[in-house]
Amino acid sequence: MNNCGPNWNREFDCKLCPRLAASRIQIVFPTPCPRAGLLVIGEAPGADEDELGEGFVGQAGRALDALLVRHGLERNRDYGVANIVRCRPPGNRKPDKTEIDNCLPWLWAFLLRTRPKVLLLVGSTATEVFLGPGPLHWHIERSRKSPVLLAKDAHPILQPAIRRLHGAMDGIFAIPMPHTSGMAWNRKAPDGKTWREIGEEQVELAVGCLELSYAT
């Protein structure tokens, strides 16, 4: 695949990653994202997502839904969900570089079709793909100072799409947050706060950026 976009004939039966194609139940496609709305992006589907064919439907996804509902946002009305990789890696392992590279053109095309204004990046993999390498807590602190997504920081496959989105939408926001599992939020970050507190703060930041975009 290349930056001219993916081959649409392959999207619904992609086998670019033989190990994932052999182990998955189904490809988990993104859910609708309102234009100029919010898109939640995670790492990859888990077991529940692989079985049901929808992202963020397990315990972690329900926790995130509850946070967004608290701010008046409903899935498929106010925000959509997607993953860096659309097939569940065996044993819920992290996707490898080749799998990420193979799958990013699908996300590239989805971003251009839906044109989200705010990206809520859940966990370290999604954060590094869009914001570059570095510890998650560092990216979180950086986003609080300047949440605007810069194409130069993103994975090379995504940079053309981000530049096009910037040109069409006068900039987009990228807000990193911890993974939504209760185990992660019970631990403390380097600044002494729990990951749960930080996650709630980052969701508030994402909602604030979305409200700002609606007001302008």
ZINORHU-V287823 format. One record per backbone hydrogen bond with DSSP energy under -1.0 kcal/mol. CO is the residue of the C=O (numbers start at 1). NH is the residue of the N-H. E is the energy in kcal/mol with one decimal. If there is no record, write none. Layout:
co=CO nh=NH e=E
co=CO nh=NH e=E
This chain:
co=2 nh=5 e=-1.6
co=7 nh=10 e=-2.1
co=10 nh=13 e=-1.4
co=17 nh=21 e=-2.7
co=18 nh=22 e=-2.0
co=19 nh=23 e=-1.4
co=20 nh=24 e=-2.3
co=34 nh=37 e=-2.1
co=37 nh=117 e=-2.4
co=37 nh=118 e=-2.0
co=38 nh=80 e=-2.0
co=39 nh=120 e=-2.5
co=40 nh=82 e=-2.4
co=41 nh=122 e=-2.8
co=42 nh=84 e=-2.1
co=43 nh=85 e=-1.9
co=46 nh=50 e=-2.5
co=47 nh=51 e=-2.0
co=48 nh=52 e=-2.5
co=49 nh=53 e=-2.5
co=58 nh=62 e=-2.5
co=59 nh=63 e=-2.0
co=60 nh=64 e=-1.9
co=61 nh=65 e=-2.7
co=62 nh=66 e=-2.2
co=63 nh=67 e=-1.6
co=64 nh=68 e=-2.3
co=65 nh=69 e=-2.9
co=66 nh=70 e=-1.7
co=68 nh=73 e=-2.5
co=69 nh=72 e=-2.3
co=74 nh=77 e=-1.3
co=74 nh=78 e=-3.3
co=74 nh=79 e=-1.2
co=78 nh=38 e=-1.4
co=79 nh=76 e=-3.2
co=80 nh=40 e=-2.9
co=81 nh=31 e=-2.3
co=82 nh=42 e=-2.3
co=86 nh=28 e=-2.7
co=89 nh=92 e=-2.1
co=90 nh=93 e=-1.3
co=96 nh=100 e=-2.4
co=97 nh=101 e=-2.8
co=98 nh=102 e=-2.4
co=99 nh=103 e=-1.7
co=100 nh=104 e=-2.1
co=103 nh=106 e=-1.3
co=103 nh=107 e=-1.2
co=104 nh=108 e=-3.1
co=105 nh=109 e=-2.2
co=106 nh=110 e=-2.1
co=107 nh=111 e=-2.7
co=108 nh=112 e=-1.6
co=109 nh=113 e=-1.9
co=110 nh=114 e=-2.5
co=111 nh=115 e=-2.7
co=115 nh=36 e=-2.2
co=117 nh=173 e=-2.7
co=118 nh=39 e=-2.7
co=119 nh=175 e=-3.3
co=120 nh=41 e=-2.7
co=121 nh=177 e=-2.5
co=123 nh=127 e=-1.6
co=124 nh=128 e=-2.7
co=125 nh=129 e=-2.1
co=126 nh=130 e=-1.6
co=127 nh=131 e=-3.2
co=128 nh=132 e=-1.7
co=129 nh=155 e=-2.9
co=135 nh=139 e=-1.8
co=136 nh=140 e=-2.3
co=137 nh=141 e=-2.1
co=138 nh=142 e=-2.3
co=139 nh=143 e=-2.3
co=140 nh=144 e=-1.3
co=142 nh=146 e=-2.2
co=147 nh=174 e=-2.8
co=150 nh=153 e=-1.5
co=151 nh=154 e=-1.1
co=155 nh=158 e=-1.5
co=155 nh=159 e=-1.2
co=158 nh=162 e=-2.3
co=159 nh=163 e=-2.4
co=160 nh=164 e=-2.0
co=161 nh=165 e=-2.3
co=162 nh=166 e=-2.6
co=163 nh=167 e=-2.0
co=164 nh=168 e=-1.9
co=165 nh=169 e=-2.5
co=166 nh=170 e=-1.4
co=172 nh=149 e=-2.7
co=173 nh=119 e=-2.6
co=175 nh=121 e=-2.4
co=177 nh=123 e=-2.8
co=181 nh=185 e=-1.8
co=182 nh=186 e=-1.5
co=185 nh=196 e=-1.8
co=187 nh=195 e=-2.5
co=189 nh=192 e=-2.2
co=193 nh=189 e=-3.2
co=194 nh=198 e=-2.0
co=195 nh=199 e=-2.8
co=196 nh=200 e=-2.3
co=197 nh=201 e=-2.2
co=198 nh=202 e=-2.4
co=199 nh=203 e=-2.2
co=200 nh=204 e=-2.1
co=201 nh=205 e=-2.0
co=202 nh=206 e=-2.5
co=203 nh=207 e=-2.6
co=204 nh=208 e=-2.3
co=205 nh=209 e=-2.3
co=206 nh=210 e=-2.1
co=207 nh=211 e=-2.5
co=208 nh=212 e=-2.2
co=209 nh=213 e=-2.1
co=210 nh=214 e=-1.7
co=211 nh=215 e=-1.6
